């Protein structure tokens, strides 16, 4: 896992480049060919998916605007090249493809392979590494099995509930001593928990049968609960149950471990078992045409990672320090280290890296520009940063299943880099210019409200109080140390926590085509308040995210269904 995290940090600067498909502006030579005894040079310009051809002789080149897919049939490409030679009229004798010898046609069929070799060789090392990691095949993490039958517990309705809700029901009848016949189940896995489970079953009690639906309406269920009757904590024990209500008002409770088996998968030396699984939706059944087993897929490398390119509309204002174009990389790692029903300790940590790609319209809009005896506001270090990264850890989380939301208390650590340019005024001579970068850090607690009302939409509201300070030793000739002699307005507020920044942001995530892609719209509306100067730094961001699987409960479907899925 440490290797994966380190690899992500290395790949962040290259990720956006690898996501963009660039069409080459120049034609590249593929090979020399012979048609009707005359020698030609075949050239191509290409992108990731298609290419265009040129046919050249000693005098000129003749091309076609037609795009060819890289998976085109080699024989079809061969006919297209011959047609291009005939249409170019570079050989007056070549007016029919019958004049091309069988040996020449056979050689033409090798063009596609040679083109693909050229394209692969032209890729950067970073792009090849990204494709190798992202192209990793799905691996089975474990096998989940729906059992045939299960015992259950009963919570009888109170006298008040009987009079209010079940006064017309036979209160003498009870399901005690009965057994559940399990018919089918649907499970939705999200960030290493079963966020939704629905089980259809029949209560069998001495020949009397009644259908009932069980589900986890109180909380999401950690994967370890499929194997253990209670959580790992020996101090506070919690049993994870599914609940349904019978017609007579009795509440039927069944432990998830009595309904399912979660076991290892594989044969001989290819076995596997783990609790880090991809977000997926599965169905199990004990019926004639259904399977009661399903192999859940292990979480892939880039499922943890989201790349975002967005525009801050505040950057349209030339007097504003907001960057117009930004690139952001997010890593969300589910942990779920401690679970007590609705409470989770160390639920997840998140790493966010942001870089300003376009610094608005003015040269000094995103760096600190000062001269002579000017002082620099402490808040400028934050407003005009060109690179930042934050690490956030949800320390304690509470799940509100009815509101499809989770509330978390956590702590975050931030790193910021800000450029500066200082002009030392010289009497009668040219000013001496000093340029550099300043490093700052921030830390503080936060509360996060996470809403997931549906599969293809999500929203987060985050409120934090942070202590932000320069963490660099930079000395400027004639002025002294940057931190001690140039920075001003760096006081802190001691209300609740020592802080000088109060931050609030609301993030929204929409999947634009949930059936085919995990990418979608990313938007943020937020502001940062500086307590020492009462200044505010607003943000209104709109962009596109390449992978939102960690932020919305949706997985990318396979191109072909597995045996389990087809049933």
C-alpha angles and dihedrals in degrees: 000000000000088000091054093050092049091048091052091053090052093048098047095092091051101041099085091047091053092051094057120080111222122196113215114242095205129063115241125209114250103176147312118263138185124228119179088344095304121118120232136176117230116210132180141188113204149178131200094284110021145018145200127224138223128193115207135187129178093286110037149346127247121200142182128223090216116118117224122203115235089235094056117138108264092228091053090051090049091056090048091054092050091049090050090053092049093048092048091060090211088137112045091197094055103085100130134040090232087078090066110093122235090245090055092049091049091052091050090060089066093062095088093054091049091049092051091049089053092049093050091048091051094058118104121249090247092052092049090050092049092050092048092052096041092044092059111131121248114266126205112242100187144327123255120203131195109220124226101234138009140189119234144198126231131222107192119215117257121249090257092052090048092053094043105039109011105035091123094048127094100259094184093067116088135181094218113138093022130125135221121241104205115220108172143335139203119204128187115198118202126173094343096312135094097246094180132021126175121180125185112205143157123235108226111196116165093319095317111115132194129172118233137176120221124197142161100253094156105055146339115272123234116230094243089065089071087070104030132054093221139016125276094258115102092194102057113024120201127182115207111225141176117222136206135165124234123216092259092057097258114142111227115209125190127178112238089233090061090055102044143030119214108196144157122282136211140051133268110327096355098071124132141181130177147136098228102095135162122258104267144148119228139180126208127187142177093208127115097264098033135083121230093203131069132179108225115214124242116244111264126228099258094042085085092051133075126185119201132187113189145159124233103217089203086070089071086077106086091209093055124092095218115120113242096213124031137177119209134186121197128192116191115186117187112216110164090181096163125029130184109167104279094003124082127184118210092001099173145332127220132203118199126185122185131185129185109233098178120029099206120257104305125070095227097043094100104033135055111260117187140144144191112000096342117141123221123229115237090228091060088072088064101035096050101040114136097194131028140164132188134192116204128187123193101220099181127009134187121201121214103194095184091056092041087232143118126210118205137188112205149148129242137197121202136195123198135184120200128183124222139188121198124191114204105206114231121195109238093352140079116284117257109240121209120188130184150129128265124209122213135176135204134190138174148120126288141186119218128196111201119193124190105171095160143007099265102037135061140165136192129196114197128187120182142169113210140180107224122190141155111261101189138093108224122160122198120202111254095006106061129218116001095221098045104032109027108032117085137178093039098138122134136223119231099201107132091328133015104263145141099191128062111191132190127176137166118205124196128195126193126178106220097197107014095174095060110018142035092212125100151135120320120193136171134187114187149133139207120215121206109211096201096056103018087236121151129210109199128197131196108177130181123175150123126276121206096209128018100168093118093049103043127036098250134109129199109255120234118255091237124030120244122233090264094049095048089056 
